[in-house]
Amino acid sequence: MQHRASQRIGLTVPQYADRIGFARLTHQAFDGVDLRPLRDRFVAKIAEGTVQAGEVLDLSLITQLLGDKKTGLAMQAEVLAFHQLFRSPCAVAKPALRVLALAAAIDMGGNTPIEFLLESSDIELLTLYVVKGVGLPEPLPDHDVAIVVASDSEECREALAAIDDAASRWPRPLLNRPDRIANLDRDKLHRLLAGAAGLDIPATVCATRAQLSDLSQARIRCEDITSELHFPMIVRPRGTHAGVGLAKIDDAAALADYLPGRQEQQFFVARFVDYSSADGLFRKYRLAIVDGRPYACHMAIADRWDIWYLNAYMAFSEEKRAEEAVFMRDFDTAFASRHRVALDEMIARVGLDYFTIDCAENRRGELLIFEADNTAVVHNMDSPDLFPYKQPQMHKIFAAFTAMLSRHARADGSVA
């Protein structure tokens, strides 16, 4: 069906399936709850023919949380073939606002974990999965404000394209527009941010296995792949996440040792930046950008360059936690103030309503950007006994996120 550019998509009463949801199930897994009895109950309901669509989607997530990604995704594909709209639990009986999250049919880490941001709020969350061969329904389920939660990954491209095609006709405010999410890809972000004052973002480019093999045998030079590349370099297989296949390669011999252990044909490469502090430790920060303002999410401190919060073992060091507490307490007047020009420029160029930044400070005092993402987990699951400073900070981020949604809905006249 052809539409005029000015013709808005209609709205209809949502026909959703209820689910336990990402946040509640992930909380339980994080707290060590055994999810296998719940899994077995859902499996039994499938055998009886009494299972509901939301329960199958929850079963898909439980199966992934238990380590069987392949089976979990197969379950997800099966349920999404006949039902695409799901409602997550809401903290109040009569929500003040209804948000429609536009998701892709991908693994559990491939969409913005928006449920964490809306926990304990008076906002009802509907998630619409944009599925290949199905696309967007017309009319759309009624909502006050929509937000794209699909990522920039290859698996989400078709979903983003379908949303982008309908964006100009969207009947309500549409946040995190899909054309801007596409700029977060590793080999696009550095071009978007090139030349920004106070920012250091190494060029990340795609190299083929053949190119890296030639480099390991000195048949080509680093500069033949991209002008600023040199040893030591960072290598990771394209399409992997959470550090899978990530390595620091010091020279051609190390590259020759690395390649036989990987089966992938395409890799991302970038120059390595030694961002260790004077004490020899590395400090990596996660910021949440909400409605144009940066907020501190966490600070990881470790004696290794490839830091994630879990491998920094913050829970085992009172000294590290004390430093993180100060980072959060003084964020606006210290870190954010120090990098105000760089952050403002990055926020303006990225142009998203909500995203996260993983970053550090290089030895010149510039903001070193590792990654910008719209799907990183921003949560409130850490123990308040070990991390008493975190809950107030997370609540500040959640309040900013819900206020942003409400502001856009009010501006549109969707809510009073």
N, C-alpha and C positions, 0 to 999 in steps of 0.2 A: 504494500500500500504506500502510495506517495503522499507526502505531507508538505504543506507550505512551511517555510522556515518559521513563520510567526504562529503556527498552529500548535497550541500546547497539547501535551499528552493528557488524557483524562485520568480521573481517579475513581477508584471503586472501593467498597468495603473489603478490608483485607481478609483473605481466607488462609490463615496461618496454622501451622502445627506448633504446639508447645514443646519445649525441650528443657532439659536441665541446664545445658549451656556450657560454654567454654570455660568461663571463670570458675564456676562452682566445681566442675570436674577437675580442672587444673589445680585449684586450691587443695582438693582432697588428695590428689597425687603428690603434690608438693609436701603435704603434711604427713605423708606416709600411709594414707588410708589404702587398704587393699580393695582395688576396684574390680577384682575378678568375680565376686559374688553378684555385683550389679550387672556385669557383662553376661554372666550365666543366666540371669533372670531375663534379660533382653533376648538372648539366644533362644531360650525356652519359649518366649512369646512368639518369636518368628516361627518356630516349629508348630505352635498351636494355631498360627494364623491370626493372632490378636494384637500383634505389634503395631504401634503407631509410627507415622513418618518421623516425628521428632525423636522418638526412641531409637530409631535406626541411625539417625544422624549422631545422637549421643553415643551409640554403640561404636560407630566409626571412630569417634574421638577417643573413647576408652581403649579401643584396640590399638590406636596409634600411641597413646600414652603408655601402653603395656609393651610397646616395642615392635609391633607388627604393622608397619606402615603400609605395606602392600595390600594386606587384607582390609585394613581400615579404609584405604582409598577406594577399594573395590566396593565396599559397603556404601560409601558415600556416593559413588557414581550410580549405584543401583537406586538409592532413594531419590537422588536429585533428578533422575530421569522422569519421575512422575510427580514430584513435589519440590518446589523451590523456595517457599516462603516460610520462615520460622520465627517464633517469638521466644525471646529469652525472659527469664524471671525478672520481675520488677519489684522494687522495694515497697511500693505503695499500691493500693487497690485502684485508685483513680489517678492515673499518670497525668502530669501537667503538659507533657509533650510526647509526641511519637516520632521517633527517628527511624529512618529507613537506611540500613547499611547495605551497600552494593558490593557483594563478594564474588570471588571466583571459585570454581571447583578445584581446589588445590589442597595440599596437605595442611596440617593444623597450624603451621607457622607462616602460611602464605598470605593471610589476610590480617589487617589491623585487629589486634585483640581488644576490640572496642568495649567488650563487656566489662573488663577491668576498670575502664575509665568511667563507666556508668553505674558501677556497684553502689548501692545505698542511695541512689538518686531517685527523683520522682519522674524519671524519663523512661518510657517504654521503648524497647529496642526490637525492631523487626529486621531480620536479615534476609535479603533476597539474593539468591545465588544465580548469577548470570551464566547459564550453561550452554555449551556448544550445541548448536542445532535447535535450541529453544529460544535463547535470547531474552529480551525484556518483554514482559507482558504489556499489552495495551488494552484497556486502561491499566495504570499502575495501582498498586495498593495504596490507599490513602495514608498520608504522612504529613508532618509539619516541616521537616527538614530532612534532606538526604545527604549521605556522605559516602564517598567511594572508599572502600577498605581493601580492594584488591591491590596487589603489589606490582612492582615494575618487572617482575620475573617473566621469563618467556612463556610459561604456562598461563599467565594472566592476560596476554596480549589480546586475545580474541574478545575476552570479557571487557577489557578497557575500550577496545574499538567500538563495541556495541553501545556502551554507555556514552562514549564520546559522540557517536552518531546521533544520539537522542538528547545530548546535553543542551543544545540551543532551544529545545522545546520542553524542557523540564518544567513541571507545573509548580514546583516549590524550590526554595534555595538548595543548591547542589554544591557541597563542599568537597575539597580535595579533588578537583576536576582531573579527569583521566589524562589529559594531554600534559599536565604538569607532573603527575606521578611518573610518567615515562622518562622524565629527565633525571630520575634518581638512579638509573642504571649505572653500574660502576664505570663503564666506558663513556658515559655522557656527562656525568656530574662534574668531572674535572674541567670539561670544556665550558660548561655553564658558568663555573666559578672562576675561570681563568682571569688573572689580572686583578682580582679583588684585593684591596689593601688589607694587610694584616692576616691574610689567609695563606696557608701552605697546603696544597692538595696535589700530591704526586699524580702525574698522568698515568691512568690505568688503561691499558690497551689489550686487545685480544691478540694472542699469538697462537699459531697452530702448533700442533705436535711436531710437524716437520721443521718449522722454524726453530723451535727450542732444541730439537735434535741437532740441527745445523750449528746452533750457537754452542751447544755442549762440545761439539767437535771442532770449534773455531773456524767453521766454514763461513760464518757471518759474525758480525759484531753486534753488541747490544744496540748501538745507535742505528743499525739497519732495521730494527723493529720499531723504535721510536727514539727521537733525538735525545731525550733526557734520561734514557734508561742506562743503567750501569750496574755492575756488581758492587756490593751485595744488592739483591733484588728480592721482591716478594712474588711468589708464584702461587696461584690457586686454580683448580679446575673451574672452568666457566659453569655456572649453574649450581654450584655447591654453596652451602651455608654452614654456619656454626663452626667454621674452621676446618671443615673436611678437606683434606689435601693441601691445606695452607702450609707453606714452608718459606723459610728465609734461605736463599741460595747465595753462597758466598763467592763462588767461582764456577768456571765451566765444568770442572770435575764433579762438583757437588750437584750440578744440573744433570750430568750424565748418570749419577747415582739415583737421582730423584725420579727420572722418567720411567724406568722399568717398573716402578711400583704403582704407576697410574695407568689406567686404561683410556682415559678421556682423550679426545682429539683437539680440544680447544681449551686455552688457559687464559686467565688474566695475569698480566705482569705489571709491576710498578717498582720504582726505585724504593729501596729501604731507607727509612729515616730513623736514626737513633734518637729517640725522644726521652732517654733516661735523664733523670734529674741529677743534681750534684751528689746525692747520696747513693747513686747507682741504681735506684729503683725507678720503675716505670709507673706513670700515673695516667690512667685512661678514664675519660668522663663520658657519661651519657646525659644529653640534654633533651628535654621535650620542648618543642616550639608549639605554643598554643595561641592562636589568634595574633601571631606576630610577636609574641613575647617569649623569651627563653626561661626555662625552669630547670633546676638541677634534679636529675633522676638518681644517679649514683656516681661514685668515684671508686675505681678499683686500683689497688696498689700492689705491685708484685715485682719480683726480681727477674721477670721474663717479659719480652716485648709483646708476645702474643697473648694478651690478657683478655679474659672474660671474667665477669664478676665471680663466677663460681670457682675458677682456677686461681683467683687471687686470695682465696681462703680468708675473706674479711671476717667471717664469723669466729675465726681462731686468733684474732689479733686485736686486743683492746686498743693498742696504739694506732693501728690503721683505722679502726672505727672512730676513734677520737678525731683523727684528721678528716675523715669523711663528714663527720658531724659539723666541724668548723666550715668545711667547704659548702655545705648546705646552708648553714646559718648565715654566712657572710656572702652568699653567692651574688646577690644583686650589687653589693658595693665592692666586691673583690673581683671574682672571675668574670662575671657578666660586664662589669664596668671596664675591666682591663681590655676586653675584647668587643666592646660595644660597636665600634665601627665595622669590624669584620662580621659580627653576627648580624647587624642590621642589613649589611649588603647581601649576605648569604640568604637571609630570610626573604628579602625583596626579590632576589633572583629565582629562588626556588618557587616562591609564590603559592605555597600550600597553606591551608588553614591549620593543619596539624601534621607534624612529622617529628622525627627524632634525629639527633646528631651524635655519632660516636667520634670523639675527638681527644686531642691532647695538646700540650704546648711544646713547640720545638725549642731548640737551644737558643734561637733568636727571639724567643718570646712571642712568636706568631701562633695563631690557632691552627693546629695541624688537623686536617679533616681526614678521617678514615672512611666514613660512610654516612650517608643520610638515607633515612628509611621511613616508610609510613607503617611498617609492620613490627617494629621492635616491641618487646613486651615492657610495658610500664605498669607495675603492679604494686600491691600492698600486702604481699604474702610473707615478708620477712618478720621474724620474731620481734615483737615490741620489747621484749626483755633484753635482747642483744642489741637491737637497733631502735632505741626509743625515739630517736630523732627522725626516723623515716616516715612514720605514719602522718605527722603533721605536714611534712613536705609532700607526700603523695596526695593527701586530701586537698592541698593547695592546687596541685595540678588537676585533680579531678574536678574541683570547683571551677577552675578556669575553663576546662573543656565543656562542662555543662552550661556555663554562662555563655560561651561562644555559640553553642547550639541554640540557646534561648534567644540570644540577640538576633541571630539571623532569622529565626522564625518570627519574632516580633516585627522586625523590619519589613518582612514580607506580608505581614498581616495575618499569618496563619494562626497565631495565638494572640490572646489579649494581653 
